[in-house]
Structure formats: C-alpha cells, structure tokens
C-alpha cells in the first residue's frame, strides 16, 4: 500500500478493511497474489498522468 501512495495513487478504502486485509495476509488466510491484487485494485485510483503534450509560446510559430 505504501508503493501505491508513493506513486501518487489516491486511496479510497475503509481503514477497517485495510486492517483486515493485512491481518489475513499475515495469517496466511490469503496467499494467492491475484486475490490480494484484486482487493488492492478497488482501493486505489491511478494518478492522472500528463500526456506529454503541451502548448506553450505566443502562438506565432517561434520556438
């Protein structure tokens, strides 16, 4: 979850659900990485990325 935060993802989850997931993984109740990933995927929203295209200058064609 820290990596999501460090990479700019917005968190949208219940603190109790987060705690329950951490305990379930630590206890070995959830071992399949796909199951963990699916639960994490619904809690985070990807950051908006700049398309790399920008308009700058005065519009007269000069660089």
C-alpha positions, 0 to 999 in steps of 0.5 A: 500500500505504501508503493501505491501512495508513493506513486501518487495513487489516491486511496479510497478504502475503509481503514477497517478493511485495510486492517483486515486485509493485512491481518489475513495476509499475515495469517496466511488466510490469503496467499494467492497474489491475484486475490490480494491484487484484486482487493488492492485494485478497488482501493486505489485510483491511478494518478492522472498522468500528463500526456506529454503534450503541451502548448506553450509560446505566443502562438506565432510559430517561434520556438 
